[in-house]
Amino acid sequence: LTKLLQLESPAKVLDLCCGMGRHSLELARRGFDVTGVDRTGVYLRRAQKQADSEGLKIEFVQEDMRQFCRPNAFDLTLNLFTSFGYFESPAEDRRVLVNVHKSLQPGGRLVMDLMGKEIIARVSANAIGASRTE
């Protein structure tokens, strides 16, 4: 991904909905200046523990993605593993995108990884079917 984007360290990267920090950690290992944001404290504590054990400097922030905004702070925002589009209204999704846009430096980029609705429907149907047979 960094090669595709021609992104070089020490670029500033926002890992939005970072979870347990898998991508934040790898980017920090490669010399990027990383901020990971997630609303789940237990995930962030686990990520921070791993970062500390490796001597990595990563800022982890516990905040809802609808609220997080740091104007002109990042060269890249990552939002991976279909971590977008689950809010009750399109206005909430738009709020996230507006805050991401404000948080990017001029020329900054957003990379989102989303599954199509057909895949999500199939995965959901399989999960429901499995739970009925247990």
C-alpha positions in Angstrom: 0.0 0.0 0.0 2.8 2.4 0.8 4.5 1.6 -2.5 1.2 2.0 -4.4 0.6 5.4 -2.8 4.3 6.4 -3.0 4.2 7.2 0.7 7.5 7.5 2.5 8.3 7.7 6.2 8.0 9.8 8.3 4.6 10.6 6.7 1.7 11.1 9.1 -0.9 8.4 9.0 -4.3 8.1 10.7 -5.5 4.6 11.2 -9.2 5.2 11.7 -10.9 2.3 13.5 -7.5 0.8 14.2 -8.8 -1.9 16.5 -5.9 -3.8 18.1 -3.5 -1.8 16.0 -2.3 -4.4 13.5 -1.8 -1.8 10.8 -0.7 1.0 13.1 2.0 -1.2 14.5 3.3 -2.2 11.1 3.3 1.3 9.8 5.2 2.5 12.9 7.8 -0.3 12.4 8.4 1.2 9.0 9.0 4.6 10.3 5.7 6.3 9.8 4.2 8.8 12.3 1.0 7.0 13.3 -2.1 7.9 15.1 -4.6 5.1 15.7 -8.2 5.9 16.6 -10.8 3.5 17.9 -13.7 3.7 20.3 -12.9 0.4 22.0 -10.6 0.9 25.0 -9.6 -2.7 25.4 -8.4 -2.8 21.8 -6.4 0.3 22.3 -4.8 -0.9 25.5 -3.7 -4.1 23.8 -2.3 -2.1 20.9 -0.4 0.3 23.2 1.0 -2.7 25.2 2.4 -4.2 22.0 3.7 -0.8 20.8 5.4 -0.3 24.2 7.0 -3.8 24.1 8.5 -3.0 20.7 9.6 0.5 21.6 7.2 2.0 19.0 5.9 5.5 19.4 2.2 5.5 18.3 -0.5 7.8 19.5 -3.7 5.8 20.3 -6.8 7.8 20.8 -10.1 6.5 22.2 -12.8 8.3 20.3 -15.8 7.7 18.1 -14.9 8.1 14.4 -17.8 10.5 14.0 -16.1 12.9 16.5 -12.4 12.6 15.7 -11.0 15.6 13.7 -7.5 17.0 13.7 -7.4 19.7 11.0 -4.6 19.4 8.4 -2.7 16.8 10.4 -2.4 13.7 8.2 -0.9 12.7 4.8 -3.0 9.5 4.8 -6.1 8.2 6.5 -6.7 4.4 6.4 -10.1 2.9 7.2 -9.8 -0.8 6.7 -11.9 -4.0 6.9 -15.3 -2.4 6.2 -15.2 -0.2 9.3 -17.5 2.4 7.7 -21.2 2.6 6.8 -22.8 1.2 9.8 -24.4 4.3 11.3 -28.1 4.8 11.4 -28.2 7.7 9.0 -26.3 8.8 5.9 -25.7 12.1 7.8 -23.5 10.3 10.3 -21.4 8.7 7.5 -21.1 12.1 5.9 -19.9 13.5 9.2 -17.1 11.0 9.3 -16.0 11.8 5.8 -16.1 15.6 6.4 -13.9 15.1 9.5 -11.5 12.9 7.6 -11.3 15.5 4.8 -10.6 18.2 7.3 -8.0 16.1 9.0 -6.0 15.5 5.8 -3.3 17.9 4.7 -3.7 19.4 1.3 -3.0 16.5 -1.2 -3.6 13.9 1.6 -5.4 10.7 0.7 -8.0 8.4 2.1 -7.9 4.6 1.6 -11.0 2.7 2.5 -11.4 -1.1 2.3 -15.0 -2.0 2.0 -16.8 -5.3 1.2 -19.6 -5.0 -1.4 -23.2 -5.5 -0.2 -23.4 -9.0 -1.9 -20.4 -10.3 0.1 -21.8 -8.9 3.4 -25.2 -10.4 2.7 -23.6 -13.8 2.0 -21.5 -13.6 5.2 -24.4 -12.6 7.3 -26.7 -15.3 5.8 -24.0 -17.9 6.6 -23.6 -16.6 10.1 -27.3 -16.7 10.7 -27.6 -20.2 9.3 -24.7 -21.4 11.5 -26.2 -20.0 14.6 -29.6 -21.7 13.9 -27.9 -25.1 13.7 -26.0 -24.8 17.0 
